[in-house]
Amino acid sequence: MAQTNVLVVEDESIVSKDIQHSLKKLGYNVVGAAATGEQAVKLAVETQPDIILMDIMLKGEMNGIEAATQIRSETNIPVIFLTAYADESTLNKAKVTQPYGYIIKPFKEIDIHTSIEMALYKHKKEAEVLKERDLLFNLVEGQGATKDLLFVKSNSRLVKLKMSDIYYIEALKDYVVINTLNTRYTIHSTMKDIEAKLQDSDFLRVHRSFIVRIDKIVAIEQPNLILENDKKIIPIGGSYKDDLAKRLNLV
């Protein structure tokens, strides 16, 4: 397996050499060492390391937080902050850059190893989610037959789902659950994103937590909708009643 490439950013020469020595002992490859924020940005772009260990309190005009912000705007390299300063103000400023770790000095080799491996794992999973999201978007937004299809992830596979098979969609915290007659698909998304991908003429938001396929509605027993095949009783939200009445052509 290829070695993990690490860029070290630390303005204290002795500390920097100690970190580099520890990294090499742990099996990592040090691609460079910077002592200033400006140099860190330059080396990050040039060497494209897998991860950066960044001291927050760097000497010079650009501190570690500012350097991490610029690196984030130009690359997708994860950053772990190293610092002897753990006050609330510093933490709040550091959090804005969305670091992948925060190690307080003095630290042990195991701290470095654990933080790097956790950060790399998190970064990999985030990249996979973004890739899947882009793939799904391209599939759904494509031309032709895909207009009446959704592709959802199920057991590490992308499964083709016909719009006409969907009964209802339910919000569940940071996820949505797409329900067909016999299957449930739980995906990481929002109701807003799902609504944008559905065909407006076939689906309707009837509650802040529910979207239903109109042709699956068999009855209305206020304040609920009843779906065919006794699939589900769906509550009707007060702010959605008028839209429902218009779409169902109530008389």
N, C-alpha and C positions, 0 to 999 in steps of 0.2 A: 504494500500500500504506500502511496506517495506521502512524503513528509509534509506536515503542515508548515506553511511559511508564515513567519511572524515578524512584524516590524515593531521595534522597541522605541518608544519616545520617552526619554528621561534626561533631564538636564544635569543631574549629578553624575559625573563620570563613573565614580566608584559603584554607585547603585546600578547604573546602566550595565556595567560589565558584570556585576553580580547576577542581574536578571538574565542577561544573555547566557552566562555560564549555566544557570539553572535550567534554562530552556533547552540548551544543547544536551544536558544530562537527561532531560525528560524525553528526548528524541525529536524535538522540534528543530526546524531550520530557520535561523535568524537571517532574514534577507537584508536587513539594514538597521541602523540605529540613528535616531535624530535627537538633537538637543534643544531644538526650537520648534515652535508651532509651524513656522513657514517651511522649515526643512521637512517636517513631518508630512505636510500636504504634498510637497514635491516628491518625496520618496514613496508615498502611498500611491500616487498616480503612476510613477515610473515602475515600481516593483510589483504592484498589484498583489499584496500579501493576502493570505487567507484570513488573517486577523491582526489587529493592532493593539498593543498594550500601551496605553497613553497616560502619562502623568498629567494631572490637572494643572498643578501650579508650575508652569514653565516660565523661565526667564525670557524677557524680551517683550515685544509688542503683542504677540499672539499667545494666549494661554491654551491649555489643552482642550478646554471646552470649545473655544473658538476654532481651533484646528479641527476638532471632531466634526463640528458643524459644517465646515467647508469640505472636508473629506466626504461627509454624507451627501452633500449636494453634487459631488462630482463622481462618486463611486458607490458601490454597494458593499463596502468592506465593513464587517462588524468591528466595533471598538469596545475594549474593556478599559475602564479607568483605573489607574493606580494613584493613590493619594494618601497622605497622612492627615488630610483635612476631611472630617466627617460631619461638619456642622450643617444645620438645616439649610442655610442659604446656599452653600456649595452644592448640596444634594439637589436642590430645586433647579439650580442652573444646569447641572449635569443631566438631569432627567429630560430636559428639553431636547437633547441630542439623541435620545433613545438608545443609550448604550446597552451592550449585551452583558455587562457585568460591572462590578464595582468592588475593588479589592483595597482594603485598608492596610497601610503600612504600619508596622513591619508585618510581612507575610511569609509563609512557608512555601516550599516547592509544591506541596500538595494543594495549596490554595490556588496557585497559578495553574496547575494541571487541571484541577476540577473546573475552574472558571472558564478556561479555554475550551475544554471538551463540551461543557454545557452550552457555551455561546455558539460553538460551531454547529451543535445539534439543533439549537433553536433557529439559527440562521438557515440551515438546510431545510428545515420544515417550513419555514416562512416562504422560502423560495419555491418549494413544491406547491404550496397553497396558491401562490401568485401564478405559477405556471398553469395549474389546473383551472384557475379562474379565467385566465386569458384564453385557454383552450375552449372552455365552456362558452365564453362570450363569443368567440369566433364561430363556434358551431351553431349557436342559437341565432346569431346575427347574420349567418350566411344566407345565401340565396337559395331559392327553389324549395325542395322538400323539407329542409330543416326548419322552415317557418312554423310548422305545426308539430315540432318536436322539441323536447328538452333532453339534455344529456346530464344525468346525475351520477354522482360517485356512490358506488355500493360495493363494499368489500374490495376496495382498491381497484375497482373496474369502473369504467364509464359506461353506464347503461342507458340505452335509448328508451325514452319514455314518450308515448303519444299524448298530446294535449287532451285528446278526447277521453283518455283513460283516467284522467285526474278527477277526483271527486271534490276534494277541498285541500286547502293548505293552511297549516296552523303555525303561529309564531310560538317559539319556545326559547326564551331568553336570547342568546346569541345565535340561535339556530332556527331553521324552519323545517317543518315536517310535511312532505308531499304525500298525500294519501290517495291511493287507487283503491279498487274494490278489495284486493287481497294483499296489498303490499304497502309498506311505509318506508319512505326514503328521508333520512335526516341529513341535512346539509348545513354547512356553515354559511349563512347568508342573512339577509334582512328581508322583511316583507316588501319594502320599497324596491329593492333590487329584483325580487321575484315578480312583482307587479309589472315592472318595465319589460320583462321577458315574456309575459303572457299576452295572449290575444285579447284585446279589450272587449271585443264583441262576445266572447265566450265566458269570461270570468268577471266576478264582481267582489269588491271588498265589502263585507257586510258587518264587520266588527274589526276593531283594531288588531285582533288576534286571528281573524279568519278571512280567507278568500275562498269563494265557492265557484264551481262551474255551474253556470245558470241552468243548463239542460239536465243537471242531476237533481234539481229541486223538485219535489213532488207535492209539498204542502207547506203552508205557513200556519203555525199555531202560535200566535203572539205570546211571548216575544222571541220565538224560535223559528228556524227553518228546519224542515225535515227532508233529508236526502233519500234518494231511491235506494232500494235493497236494504232499508233500515240501517244504512251505513253510519249516520251520525245526526244528532240533533245539534244545530248550530245556533248560538245566540245572535240576535240582531242588535247591533249597537244603535243607540238613540240617534247619533249623528249620521247614520247610514240609511235610515228608514226611507227618506225621500228618494235617494238614488235607487234604492231597491224597488220602490213603487213604480218609478219611471221605466226601469228596465224590464219589469215583469208585465207592463201594460195592465195594471190593476183596473177593474171596473166596479 
